[in-house]
Amino acid sequence: MQSSPRHQVPNNQSHADRRQEYSPFRQVFEWLAPIIKLLGMLLLLLGSFQLAPVILLSLEGQPEDTEIFFYSMLFTLVSGGAMVVLGSLVPFNLRGRQIFLLTSLGWIVLSFFSSIPLYFGTTQLSVADAMFESVSGLTTTGSTVLSGLDTMSHGILLWRAILQWLGGIGIIVLGMAILPFLQVGGMRLFQSESSDWSEKAMPRSGTIAKAIGKVYLGLTLACILSYWLAGMNGFDALVHGLTTSATGGFANYDASMGHFAKTPWILWISILFMFLGALPFVLYVHLIQGRPLPLFRDSQVHALSKILLTAILLLSLYLITQREWPWFEALTHAAFNIVSVVTTTGYASSDYNGWGTFAVIFFLYLMFVGGCSGSTSGGFKVFRHQLSIMLMRNQMLALLHPRGVFSQSYNGRHVPDDVIRSMVAFAFFFFATIAALALALSFMGLDFITSFTAAVTAVANVGPGLGVTVGPAGNFSSLPDLGKWLLALGMILGRLEIVTFMILFTRAFWRS
């Protein structure tokens, strides 16, 4: 009697094929492959930019740092190339859950590779210091552990500036394309990308990224040229142009932009480009395409402008009436330092810790403002303050009119309830992260002002804190190594809008 085909026992080869096809290792590799490939491409980009300090160091006659940067460049390029080849073994298909992991790993992996020349080079930084400096650069925070910048090798200074400039464009892409898609912290208000990140969706994403890249490059070149025309030498104009357009704040001098305090027009140029860097870059794309109205009608732009003008007026009046400063000097330094803190650039034209208690508390409040979504700025972001005011207003109206129906709109668009929930959740995590970080720093023996403002400036990506130790006249070198690691983590959390990173530690994320 002939047996039924469905009861036939498959041969050993088919069993082997099936085990190979459905093996857990293969499934994990196929899931990780697109992440590995994209990380490799980012490393290739990072490695290619290391050629600039290699050339500059060799021209300066710095053989030790030249060799360190050269081998670091080779290691980065080889590692990136190997990862691209490995990730290309399977078809590229990237979706939401993988993007959460990619965004977090991207900042960590790039920070590690960019710290290599800082650790092995003549800066002689410890592992904690090198990672702190590179994380601060890539997240455009601007906090530093380095001193003696005035006499430091130009190659090292250029590398720090390049890190901030690369971080700036990375943050724009993160804020415009990735975070809205992941529905993090109310960012869905600015969502414009497809939910499918396969190769079919890439042309549209690539077009947007290309347009934003052109705007970013043009803004940088304009800033460099303006600094040079205002009196900076070529190298200073290059470095400060890179870090200003990125709202990063790394300077070539220990006095930061205070080195140029006797040339106020340099400070006013910096004010202009810090402000421009804090605006949504997609609006610049509309502008160059012949559609200027979105830039001038945008609610974020209006709110940020009003906040800056009001704050500058108040502090200028305080400096003139209470500190007896000349009006132009008061206006210049008030405007510069306020714009620097609000846009999270982190430059300083003078030590505002010495301006009195009012000024210190005033700057503490400004640290919580932040720039616009889709800009190079960090912080809480202006649109979240606007949503919070709208939510508070509607809540008070609901108490007065329990049966009333109140509009819930932003920038002419209806705001769904899930966006509000996302924003409230982000606000909780934002302030809870600052509180936890400040508590940990105080446990290490740091005073209240240092602990709290260091935590705020890390999570908000501002740069300098307040007080003698981490204020605009100090740096973070004296902090314990564990404190530097925690602050570096805080910088990354702030740049990733916190929830993007924290979700990796939930059990639900790792369930298939």
C-alpha positions in Angstrom: 0.0 0.0 0.0 1.4 3.4 -1.0 1.8 5.9 1.8 0.4 9.5 1.7 2.9 12.1 0.7 2.2 14.2 3.8 3.3 11.4 6.1 6.6 11.0 4.3 9.7 11.7 6.5 11.8 14.5 5.0 15.4 13.6 4.3 18.3 14.8 6.5 19.2 17.6 4.1 15.8 19.2 4.3 15.9 19.0 8.1 19.3 20.8 8.0 18.1 23.4 5.7 15.1 24.1 7.9 17.2 24.3 11.0 19.5 26.7 9.3 16.6 28.8 7.9 14.9 29.2 11.2 17.8 29.2 13.6 17.7 31.9 16.2 21.2 33.1 15.2 20.1 33.7 11.6 17.0 35.6 12.7 18.9 37.8 15.1 21.5 38.5 12.4 18.9 39.4 9.8 17.3 41.8 12.3 20.6 43.4 13.2 22.1 43.5 9.6 20.5 46.8 8.5 21.6 48.4 11.8 25.2 47.1 11.3 25.2 48.4 7.8 24.1 51.9 8.7 26.5 52.1 11.6 29.3 51.1 9.2 28.3 53.9 6.8 28.4 56.4 9.7 31.8 55.2 10.7 33.0 55.6 7.1 31.8 59.2 7.2 33.5 59.8 10.5 36.7 58.3 9.4 36.8 60.3 6.2 36.5 63.6 8.2 39.6 62.6 10.2 41.7 63.2 7.2 41.4 67.0 7.8 43.2 67.0 11.2 45.7 64.5 9.8 46.7 67.0 7.1 46.6 70.0 9.4 48.7 68.2 12.1 51.3 67.1 9.5 51.6 70.7 8.2 52.0 71.9 11.8 54.8 69.5 12.4 53.1 67.4 15.1 54.3 63.9 14.2 52.9 62.2 17.3 49.3 63.5 16.9 49.6 63.0 13.1 50.4 59.4 13.6 47.6 58.9 16.2 45.0 60.5 14.0 46.2 58.6 10.9 45.9 55.2 12.6 42.6 56.2 14.2 41.3 57.1 10.8 42.4 53.7 9.3 40.8 51.8 12.2 37.6 53.7 11.8 37.4 53.3 8.1 38.3 49.5 8.2 35.8 48.9 11.0 33.1 50.8 9.0 33.9 49.0 5.8 33.7 45.6 7.5 30.3 46.5 9.0 28.9 47.6 5.7 30.0 44.4 4.0 28.6 42.3 6.9 25.3 44.2 6.9 25.0 43.8 3.1 24.7 40.0 3.3 21.0 40.3 3.7 18.4 42.6 2.0 18.1 46.0 3.6 14.8 46.4 5.5 14.7 48.8 8.4 11.6 49.4 10.5 10.5 51.2 13.7 11.8 48.8 16.4 15.2 48.7 14.7 15.4 52.5 14.5 15.1 52.8 18.3 18.3 50.7 18.6 20.0 52.4 15.7 19.6 55.9 17.0 21.0 55.0 20.4 23.8 52.8 19.2 24.8 55.5 16.6 25.6 58.1 19.2 27.4 55.6 21.4 29.5 54.0 18.6 30.4 57.3 17.0 31.4 58.8 20.4 33.7 55.8 21.1 35.5 56.0 17.7 35.8 59.8 17.8 37.4 59.6 21.3 40.3 57.4 20.2 42.6 60.2 19.0 41.7 62.2 22.1 42.7 59.3 24.4 46.0 58.3 22.6 47.0 61.8 21.5 49.1 64.4 23.2 46.0 65.6 25.1 46.6 62.6 27.3 43.0 62.3 28.4 41.7 59.4 30.5 39.1 57.1 29.0 36.4 59.0 30.9 37.6 62.4 29.8 38.1 61.3 26.1 34.5 59.9 26.0 33.1 62.9 27.8 34.7 65.3 25.3 33.6 63.3 22.2 30.1 62.9 23.5 29.9 66.6 24.3 31.1 67.3 20.8 28.8 65.0 18.9 25.7 66.0 21.0 26.7 69.6 20.5 26.5 70.1 24.2 29.8 72.1 24.4 30.9 71.1 27.9 34.6 70.4 28.0 37.3 68.9 30.2 40.2 70.5 28.3 42.1 73.6 29.4 45.0 75.4 27.7 43.0 75.7 24.5 44.8 78.9 23.6 48.1 77.0 22.9 46.6 73.6 21.9 47.4 72.0 18.5 45.2 73.3 15.7 44.5 69.7 14.6 42.9 68.8 18.0 40.8 72.0 18.0 39.7 71.3 14.4 38.7 67.8 15.3 36.5 69.0 18.2 34.8 71.5 15.8 34.3 68.8 13.2 32.6 66.6 15.8 30.2 69.3 16.7 29.5 70.1 13.0 28.7 66.5 12.2 26.6 66.2 15.3 24.6 69.3 14.3 23.5 67.8 10.9 22.9 64.5 12.6 20.6 66.2 15.2 18.7 67.9 12.4 18.1 64.6 10.6 17.2 63.0 14.0 14.7 65.7 14.8 13.2 66.0 11.4 13.0 62.4 10.2 13.5 59.9 13.0 12.0 61.2 16.2 8.7 62.2 14.6 8.3 58.8 13.1 9.0 57.2 16.5 6.3 59.5 18.1 8.6 60.6 20.8 7.9 63.5 23.1 5.2 65.1 20.9 7.4 65.1 17.9 4.6 63.6 15.8 3.5 67.1 15.2 6.3 67.4 12.7 6.0 63.9 11.2 6.5 63.8 7.4 8.2 60.5 6.7 7.0 57.1 5.7 6.6 54.5 8.3 8.4 52.1 6.0 12.1 52.6 6.1 12.9 50.1 3.4 14.7 51.1 0.2 11.4 52.2 -1.4 11.1 55.0 1.1 14.7 56.1 1.0 14.5 58.4 -2.1 12.0 60.7 -0.4 14.1 60.7 2.9 17.2 61.2 0.9 15.8 64.2 -1.0 14.8 65.9 2.3 18.2 65.2 3.9 20.0 66.5 0.8 18.1 69.8 0.9 18.7 70.2 4.6 22.4 69.4 4.1 22.7 72.1 1.5 21.1 74.7 3.8 23.3 73.6 6.7 26.5 73.9 4.6 25.4 77.2 3.2 24.7 78.6 6.7 28.1 77.3 7.9 30.0 78.9 5.0 28.2 82.2 5.6 29.1 82.1 9.3 32.7 81.4 8.5 33.0 84.2 6.0 31.2 86.7 8.4 33.6 85.9 11.2 36.6 86.3 8.9 35.3 89.7 7.6 34.7 90.8 11.2 38.4 90.3 12.1 38.9 86.6 13.1 41.9 84.9 11.5 41.2 82.1 9.0 41.5 79.2 11.5 39.4 80.9 14.2 36.7 81.7 11.6 36.7 78.1 10.4 36.4 76.5 13.8 33.9 79.0 15.3 31.9 78.9 12.1 31.6 75.1 12.4 30.6 75.2 16.1 28.3 78.2 15.8 26.2 76.8 13.0 25.9 73.6 14.9 25.0 75.5 18.1 27.8 73.5 19.7 29.9 76.0 21.6 33.4 74.5 21.4 35.8 77.5 21.1 39.6 77.8 20.5 40.2 79.7 23.7 39.7 79.1 27.5 37.8 82.4 27.6 35.4 81.0 25.0 34.0 84.0 22.9 35.2 86.3 25.7 38.5 86.2 23.8 36.8 88.5 21.2 34.9 90.7 23.7 36.8 93.8 22.5 35.4 93.2 19.0 31.6 93.4 19.7 30.6 92.9 16.0 32.0 89.3 16.2 29.7 88.7 19.2 26.7 90.1 17.2 27.5 87.9 14.2 27.6 85.0 16.6 24.2 86.0 18.0 22.7 86.0 14.5 24.0 82.6 13.5 23.2 81.0 16.9 19.6 82.2 16.4 19.5 81.0 12.8 20.8 77.6 13.9 18.0 77.3 16.5 15.2 77.6 13.8 13.6 74.7 12.1 15.8 73.9 9.1 12.9 72.6 7.0 11.6 76.1 6.9 14.9 77.2 5.3 14.2 74.6 2.6 10.8 76.2 2.0 12.5 79.6 1.9 15.0 78.7 -0.8 12.2 77.0 -2.8 10.5 80.4 -3.0 8.0 79.9 -0.1 9.1 82.3 2.6 5.7 82.5 4.5 6.1 79.3 6.5 9.3 80.7 8.1 7.6 84.0 9.2 4.3 82.3 10.2 5.7 79.4 12.2 4.5 79.4 15.8 7.9 78.2 17.2 9.8 81.0 15.5 7.4 83.6 16.9 7.7 82.1 20.4 11.4 81.8 20.4 11.9 85.4 19.1 9.5 86.7 21.8 11.3 84.8 24.6 14.7 86.0 23.5 13.7 89.7 23.0 12.0 89.7 26.4 14.9 88.1 28.2 17.5 90.3 26.5 15.5 93.5 27.5 15.1 92.4 31.1 18.7 91.4 31.6 20.0 94.5 29.8 18.0 96.8 32.0 19.2 94.9 35.1 22.9 95.4 34.0 22.4 99.0 33.2 20.4 100.0 36.3 21.7 97.6 39.0 25.3 96.9 37.8 25.9 100.3 36.1 27.1 98.9 32.8 27.3 101.1 29.7 24.1 100.5 27.6 25.8 99.0 24.5 28.1 96.7 26.5 25.1 95.6 28.6 23.0 94.9 25.5 25.8 93.1 23.7 26.7 90.7 26.6 23.1 90.2 27.7 22.1 89.3 24.1 25.1 87.1 23.5 24.9 85.0 26.6 21.1 84.7 26.6 21.0 83.6 23.0 23.9 81.2 23.7 22.1 79.5 26.6 18.6 79.4 25.1 19.9 78.0 21.8 22.0 75.5 23.9 25.2 76.7 22.1 27.2 77.1 25.2 29.5 80.0 24.3 30.2 82.7 26.9 31.4 86.2 26.4 32.1 86.7 30.2 31.5 85.0 33.5 27.9 85.7 34.3 28.3 84.1 37.7 29.6 87.5 38.7 26.6 89.5 37.5 24.7 89.0 40.7 22.1 86.6 42.1 19.3 87.8 39.8 21.4 87.0 36.7 22.5 83.6 38.0 18.9 82.5 38.7 17.8 84.1 35.4 20.3 82.0 33.4 19.2 78.9 35.3 15.6 79.4 34.1 16.8 80.0 30.5 18.6 76.6 30.5 15.1 75.0 30.4 13.9 76.8 27.3 15.7 75.2 24.3 15.4 75.9 20.6 13.0 74.8 17.9 12.2 71.3 16.8 14.2 70.3 13.7 17.1 72.6 14.5 20.6 72.0 15.8 19.5 73.2 19.3 18.7 71.0 22.2 16.8 71.5 25.4 13.1 71.1 26.3 12.2 72.7 23.0 9.9 75.7 22.5 6.9 73.8 21.1 6.6 71.8 24.3 6.4 74.9 26.3 3.6 76.1 23.9 1.8 72.8 24.2 2.1 72.9 28.0 0.5 76.4 28.1 -2.3 75.2 25.8 -2.9 72.2 28.0 -3.0 74.4 31.2 -5.3 76.9 29.6 -7.8 74.2 28.5 -7.6 72.6 31.9 -8.6 75.8 33.6 -11.4 76.4 31.1 -12.6 72.9 31.7 -12.9 73.6 35.4 -15.0 76.7 34.7 -17.0 75.0 32.0 -17.2 71.2 32.6 -19.3 70.6 29.5 -17.3 72.9 27.2 -15.3 71.7 24.2 -12.1 73.6 23.7 -9.8 73.8 20.7 -6.6 71.9 20.8 -4.5 73.2 17.9 -0.9 74.1 17.2 0.4 75.9 14.2 -3.0 75.7 12.6 -3.2 71.9 13.1 -5.3 69.8 15.5 -3.2 68.2 18.2 -4.3 64.6 18.9 -4.5 63.4 22.5 -1.7 60.9 21.9 0.7 63.7 21.1 -0.2 65.4 24.3 0.3 62.2 26.2 3.7 61.7 24.5 4.7 65.3 25.5 3.6 64.8 29.1 5.6 61.6 29.3 8.6 63.2 27.9 8.4 66.1 30.3 8.3 63.6 33.2 11.3 61.7 32.0 13.2 64.9 31.2 12.9 66.3 34.7 13.2 62.9 36.4 16.5 62.3 34.6 17.8 65.7 35.7 16.7 65.0 39.3 18.3 61.5 39.3 21.5 62.8 37.7 21.8 65.7 40.2 21.2 63.3 43.1 24.0 61.0 41.9 26.4 63.9 41.5 25.7 65.2 44.9 26.3 61.7 46.4 29.9 62.0 45.0 30.4 65.1 47.2 29.7 67.9 44.7 27.9 71.0 46.0 24.2 71.7 45.1 24.9 74.4 42.4 27.5 72.2 40.6 25.4 69.0 40.9 22.1 70.5 39.8 23.4 72.8 37.0 25.7 70.1 35.6 22.8 67.7 35.4 20.6 70.4 33.7 23.3 71.4 31.2 24.0 67.8 30.3 20.4 66.7 29.7 19.5 70.0 28.0 22.7 70.0 26.0 23.5 73.6 27.0 27.2 73.4 27.7 28.4 75.4 30.8 26.6 75.1 34.1 26.7 77.6 37.0 29.1 78.1 39.8 32.9 78.1 40.1 33.5 74.5 39.0 31.3 74.0 35.9 30.4 77.6 35.2 31.4 79.6 32.1 34.8 80.3 33.6 35.5 76.7 34.6 35.3 73.2 33.1 34.3 69.7 34.0 37.9 68.3 34.4 37.8 68.2 38.2 34.6 66.1 38.4 35.0 62.4 39.4 35.3 60.0 36.5 32.0 58.3 37.4 30.4 61.8 37.3 31.7 62.4 33.8 30.4 59.0 32.6 26.9 59.8 34.1 27.0 63.3 32.5 28.0 61.8 29.1 25.0 59.5 29.4 22.9 62.5 30.3 24.0 64.3 27.1 23.1 61.3 25.0 19.7 60.9 26.7 19.0 64.6 26.1 19.8 64.3 22.4 17.7 61.2 22.0 14.8 62.8 23.7 15.3 60.3 26.6 12.4 58.0 25.8 14.1 56.7 22.6 17.0 55.4 24.8 15.0 54.3 27.8 12.6 52.1 25.7 15.6 49.8 25.0 15.5 48.7 28.6 11.8 47.6 28.6 10.9 43.9 28.2 8.3 44.8 25.5 10.9 46.1 23.2 12.8 42.8 23.0 9.7 40.7 22.4 9.3 39.7 18.8 
